[in-house]
Protein backbone atom coordinates (compact mmCIF):
# COMPACT_ATOMS: atom_id res chain seq x y z
CA UNK A 1 0.00 0.00 0.00
CA UNK A 2 3.01 2.29 0.36
CA UNK A 3 1.86 3.41 3.82
CA UNK A 4 4.28 1.43 5.96
CA UNK A 5 7.87 2.19 6.83
CA UNK A 6 8.51 -1.26 8.26
CA UNK A 7 6.62 -4.57 8.44
CA UNK A 8 8.07 -7.24 10.72
CA UNK A 9 6.72 -10.77 11.10
CA UNK A 10 7.71 -12.22 14.46
CA UNK A 11 8.36 -15.88 15.14
CA UNK A 12 5.08 -17.81 15.68
CA UNK A 13 4.42 -18.88 19.27
CA UNK A 14 2.15 -21.55 20.70
CA UNK A 15 -1.15 -20.16 21.96
CA UNK A 16 -1.25 -20.96 25.71
CA UNK A 17 -5.06 -21.00 25.76
CA UNK A 18 -5.50 -23.21 22.70
CA UNK A 19 -3.07 -26.11 22.34
CA UNK A 20 -2.14 -26.82 18.72
CA UNK A 21 -2.76 -23.24 17.61
CA UNK A 22 -0.11 -20.63 16.98
CA UNK A 23 -0.14 -16.88 17.56
CA UNK A 24 1.31 -14.90 14.70
CA UNK A 25 2.43 -11.36 15.50
CA UNK A 26 2.95 -8.81 12.75
CA UNK A 27 4.43 -5.50 13.83
CA UNK A 28 3.81 -2.55 11.48
CA UNK A 29 5.31 0.92 11.55
CA UNK A 30 3.37 3.44 9.48
CA UNK A 31 4.90 6.39 7.69
CA UNK A 32 4.22 9.84 9.10
CA UNK A 33 1.42 11.78 7.39
CA UNK A 34 2.27 14.88 5.36
CA UNK A 35 0.22 17.81 6.69
CA UNK A 36 1.06 20.23 3.90
CA UNK A 37 3.36 20.67 0.90
CA UNK A 38 5.12 23.98 0.20
CA UNK A 39 7.05 25.16 -2.86
CA UNK A 40 9.85 27.72 -2.83
CA UNK A 41 11.48 29.08 -5.98
CA UNK A 42 8.89 27.70 -8.39
CA UNK A 43 8.43 30.54 -10.91
CA UNK A 44 8.94 29.29 -14.49
CA UNK A 45 6.49 26.39 -14.32
CA UNK A 46 2.94 26.86 -12.99
CA UNK A 47 2.18 24.94 -9.80
CA UNK A 48 -1.04 23.56 -11.31
CA UNK A 49 1.07 21.92 -14.04
CA UNK A 50 3.32 20.07 -11.56
CA UNK A 51 1.09 19.33 -8.56
CA UNK A 52 -1.40 16.85 -10.14
CA UNK A 53 1.39 14.42 -11.06
CA UNK A 54 3.11 14.36 -7.68
CA UNK A 55 2.87 11.18 -5.60
CA UNK A 56 3.04 12.94 -2.22
CA UNK A 57 0.41 15.57 -1.38
CA UNK A 58 -1.13 16.84 1.83
CA UNK A 59 -2.75 13.92 3.67
CA UNK A 60 -0.51 11.29 2.07
CA UNK A 61 2.09 9.18 3.84
CA UNK A 62 5.74 10.19 3.81
CA UNK A 63 7.26 7.51 1.58
CA UNK A 64 10.96 8.02 0.65
CA UNK A 65 10.52 6.19 -2.66
CA UNK A 66 7.60 8.40 -3.70
CA UNK A 67 9.59 11.43 -2.55
CA UNK A 68 12.44 10.43 -4.88
CA UNK A 69 9.97 9.93 -7.75
CA UNK A 70 8.51 13.40 -7.14
CA UNK A 71 11.97 15.00 -7.01
CA UNK A 72 12.89 13.34 -10.33
CA UNK A 73 9.56 14.38 -11.88
CA UNK A 74 9.99 18.05 -10.92
CA UNK A 75 13.58 18.02 -12.21
CA UNK A 76 12.45 16.42 -15.49
CA UNK A 77 9.84 19.15 -15.97
CA UNK A 78 12.57 21.78 -15.65
CA UNK A 79 14.80 19.93 -18.12
CA UNK A 80 11.93 19.84 -20.62
CA UNK A 81 11.57 23.63 -20.25
CA UNK A 82 15.31 24.19 -20.91
CA UNK A 83 16.51 24.73 -17.33
CA UNK A 84 19.51 22.37 -17.36
CA UNK A 85 21.18 23.96 -14.33
CA UNK A 86 18.15 23.67 -12.07
CA UNK A 87 18.15 21.76 -8.80
CA UNK A 88 15.33 20.36 -6.69
CA UNK A 89 15.71 19.70 -2.97
CA UNK A 90 13.22 18.52 -0.37
CA UNK A 91 13.12 19.13 3.35
CA UNK A 92 10.68 18.29 6.12
CA UNK A 93 9.85 19.80 9.46
CA UNK A 94 7.43 18.89 12.20
CA UNK A 95 3.86 20.00 11.65
CA UNK A 96 1.32 21.16 14.21
CA UNK A 97 -0.80 17.99 14.19
CA UNK A 98 2.00 15.44 14.63
CA UNK A 99 2.74 15.07 10.93
CA UNK A 100 5.32 16.62 8.64
CA UNK A 101 5.44 19.69 6.44
CA UNK A 102 7.21 18.94 3.15
CA UNK A 103 9.01 21.83 1.46
CA UNK A 104 10.31 21.68 -2.12
CA UNK A 105 13.11 24.19 -2.77
CA UNK A 106 13.80 24.80 -6.44
CA UNK A 107 16.75 26.71 -7.86
CA UNK A 108 15.86 27.25 -11.50
CA UNK A 109 19.16 28.54 -12.86
CA UNK A 110 19.41 30.12 -16.31
CA UNK A 111 17.31 29.10 -19.29
CA UNK A 112 19.51 27.34 -21.86
CA UNK A 113 18.41 28.33 -25.33
CA UNK A 114 19.41 27.56 -28.91
CA UNK A 115 21.28 30.51 -30.38
CA UNK A 116 22.12 28.91 -33.72
CA UNK A 117 21.84 25.57 -35.53
CA UNK A 118 24.70 24.86 -37.95
CA UNK A 119 24.76 22.04 -40.49
CA UNK A 120 28.03 20.75 -41.94
CA UNK A 121 28.63 18.12 -44.54
CA UNK A 122 26.41 17.56 -47.57
CA UNK A 123 25.60 20.97 -49.13
CA UNK A 124 23.04 19.55 -51.59
CA UNK A 125 20.12 19.90 -49.17
CA UNK A 126 18.70 23.30 -48.27
CA UNK A 127 19.19 23.93 -44.52
CA UNK A 128 15.77 25.57 -44.20
CA UNK A 129 14.24 22.33 -45.50
CA UNK A 130 16.02 20.35 -42.76
CA UNK A 131 14.96 22.86 -40.07
CA UNK A 132 11.30 22.30 -40.99
CA UNK A 133 11.59 18.66 -39.86
CA UNK A 134 13.34 19.45 -36.59
CA UNK A 135 11.77 19.92 -33.16
CA UNK A 136 14.64 22.08 -31.92
CA UNK A 137 14.34 25.68 -33.08
CA UNK A 138 16.71 28.64 -33.01
CA UNK A 139 15.96 31.73 -30.94
CA UNK A 140 13.60 34.02 -32.79
CA UNK A 141 14.90 37.16 -34.51
CA UNK A 142 13.36 40.01 -36.42
CA UNK A 143 15.96 42.10 -38.28
CA UNK A 144 18.71 41.09 -35.82
CA UNK A 145 16.49 41.90 -32.82
CA UNK A 146 15.83 38.91 -30.50
CA UNK A 147 12.11 38.11 -30.31
CA UNK A 148 12.10 35.01 -28.15
CA UNK A 149 14.20 32.27 -26.63
CA UNK A 150 13.74 28.68 -27.72
CA UNK A 151 14.71 26.26 -24.93
CA UNK A 152 17.35 23.61 -25.53
CA UNK A 153 15.90 20.18 -24.74
CA UNK A 154 18.42 17.36 -25.01
CA UNK A 155 15.73 14.76 -25.69
CA UNK A 156 14.62 16.73 -28.75
CA UNK A 157 18.13 16.67 -30.24
CA UNK A 158 18.09 12.85 -30.32
CA UNK A 159 14.72 12.97 -32.08
CA UNK A 160 16.03 15.62 -34.51
CA UNK A 161 18.92 13.34 -35.49
CA UNK A 162 16.46 10.54 -36.27
CA UNK A 163 14.33 12.90 -38.33
CA UNK A 164 17.29 14.21 -40.33
CA UNK A 165 18.47 10.65 -41.02
CA UNK A 166 14.96 9.70 -42.14
CA UNK A 167 14.75 12.77 -44.39
CA UNK A 168 18.03 11.84 -46.11
CA UNK A 169 16.97 8.19 -46.43
CA UNK A 170 13.70 9.23 -48.05
CA UNK A 171 15.72 11.36 -50.48
CA UNK A 172 17.75 8.29 -51.48
CA UNK A 173 20.81 8.64 -49.24
CA UNK A 174 20.57 5.18 -47.68
CA UNK A 175 24.02 5.10 -46.06
CA UNK A 176 23.64 8.42 -44.21
CA UNK A 177 25.58 8.89 -40.98
CA UNK A 178 24.91 11.69 -38.52
CA UNK A 179 27.63 12.62 -36.08
C-alpha positions in Angstrom: 0.0 0.0 0.0 3.0 2.3 0.4 1.9 3.4 3.8 4.3 1.4 6.0 7.9 2.2 6.8 8.5 -1.3 8.3 6.6 -4.6 8.4 8.1 -7.2 10.7 6.7 -10.8 11.1 7.7 -12.2 14.5 8.4 -15.9 15.1 5.1 -17.8 15.7 4.4 -18.9 19.3 2.1 -21.5 20.7 -1.2 -20.2 22.0 -1.2 -21.0 25.7 -5.1 -21.0 25.8 -5.5 -23.2 22.7 -3.1 -26.1 22.3 -2.1 -26.8 18.7 -2.8 -23.2 17.6 -0.1 -20.6 17.0 -0.1 -16.9 17.6 1.3 -14.9 14.7 2.4 -11.4 15.5 2.9 -8.8 12.8 4.4 -5.5 13.8 3.8 -2.6 11.5 5.3 0.9 11.6 3.4 3.4 9.5 4.9 6.4 7.7 4.2 9.8 9.1 1.4 11.8 7.4 2.3 14.9 5.4 0.2 17.8 6.7 1.1 20.2 3.9 3.4 20.7 0.9 5.1 24.0 0.2 7.0 25.2 -2.9 9.8 27.7 -2.8 11.5 29.1 -6.0 8.9 27.7 -8.4 8.4 30.5 -10.9 8.9 29.3 -14.5 6.5 26.4 -14.3 2.9 26.9 -13.0 2.2 24.9 -9.8 -1.0 23.6 -11.3 1.1 21.9 -14.0 3.3 20.1 -11.6 1.1 19.3 -8.6 -1.4 16.9 -10.1 1.4 14.4 -11.1 3.1 14.4 -7.7 2.9 11.2 -5.6 3.0 12.9 -2.2 0.4 15.6 -1.4 -1.1 16.8 1.8 -2.8 13.9 3.7 -0.5 11.3 2.1 2.1 9.2 3.8 5.7 10.2 3.8 7.3 7.5 1.6 11.0 8.0 0.7 10.5 6.2 -2.7 7.6 8.4 -3.7 9.6 11.4 -2.5 12.4 10.4 -4.9 10.0 9.9 -7.7 8.5 13.4 -7.1 12.0 15.0 -7.0 12.9 13.3 -10.3 9.6 14.4 -11.9 10.0 18.1 -10.9 13.6 18.0 -12.2 12.4 16.4 -15.5 9.8 19.2 -16.0 12.6 21.8 -15.7 14.8 19.9 -18.1 11.9 19.8 -20.6 11.6 23.6 -20.3 15.3 24.2 -20.9 16.5 24.7 -17.3 19.5 22.4 -17.4 21.2 24.0 -14.3 18.1 23.7 -12.1 18.1 21.8 -8.8 15.3 20.4 -6.7 15.7 19.7 -3.0 13.2 18.5 -0.4 13.1 19.1 3.4 10.7 18.3 6.1 9.8 19.8 9.5 7.4 18.9 12.2 3.9 20.0 11.7 1.3 21.2 14.2 -0.8 18.0 14.2 2.0 15.4 14.6 2.7 15.1 10.9 5.3 16.6 8.6 5.4 19.7 6.4 7.2 18.9 3.2 9.0 21.8 1.5 10.3 21.7 -2.1 13.1 24.2 -2.8 13.8 24.8 -6.4 16.8 26.7 -7.9 15.9 27.2 -11.5 19.2 28.5 -12.9 19.4 30.1 -16.3 17.3 29.1 -19.3 19.5 27.3 -21.9 18.4 28.3 -25.3 19.4 27.6 -28.9 21.3 30.5 -30.4 22.1 28.9 -33.7 21.8 25.6 -35.5 24.7 24.9 -37.9 24.8 22.0 -40.5 28.0 20.8 -41.9 28.6 18.1 -44.5 26.4 17.6 -47.6 25.6 21.0 -49.1 23.0 19.5 -51.6 20.1 19.9 -49.2 18.7 23.3 -48.3 19.2 23.9 -44.5 15.8 25.6 -44.2 14.2 22.3 -45.5 16.0 20.4 -42.8 15.0 22.9 -40.1 11.3 22.3 -41.0 11.6 18.7 -39.9 13.3 19.4 -36.6 11.8 19.9 -33.2 14.6 22.1 -31.9 14.3 25.7 -33.1 16.7 28.6 -33.0 16.0 31.7 -30.9 13.6 34.0 -32.8 14.9 37.2 -34.5 13.4 40.0 -36.4 16.0 42.1 -38.3 18.7 41.1 -35.8 16.5 41.9 -32.8 15.8 38.9 -30.5 12.1 38.1 -30.3 12.1 35.0 -28.1 14.2 32.3 -26.6 13.7 28.7 -27.7 14.7 26.3 -24.9 17.4 23.6 -25.5 15.9 20.2 -24.7 18.4 17.4 -25.0 15.7 14.8 -25.7 14.6 16.7 -28.8 18.1 16.7 -30.2 18.1 12.9 -30.3 14.7 13.0 -32.1 16.0 15.6 -34.5 18.9 13.3 -35.5 16.5 10.5 -36.3 14.3 12.9 -38.3 17.3 14.2 -40.3 18.5 10.7 -41.0 15.0 9.7 -42.1 14.8 12.8 -44.4 18.0 11.8 -46.1 17.0 8.2 -46.4 13.7 9.2 -48.0 15.7 11.4 -50.5 17.7 8.3 -51.5 20.8 8.6 -49.2 20.6 5.2 -47.7 24.0 5.1 -46.1 23.6 8.4 -44.2 25.6 8.9 -41.0 24.9 11.7 -38.5 27.6 12.6 -36.1 
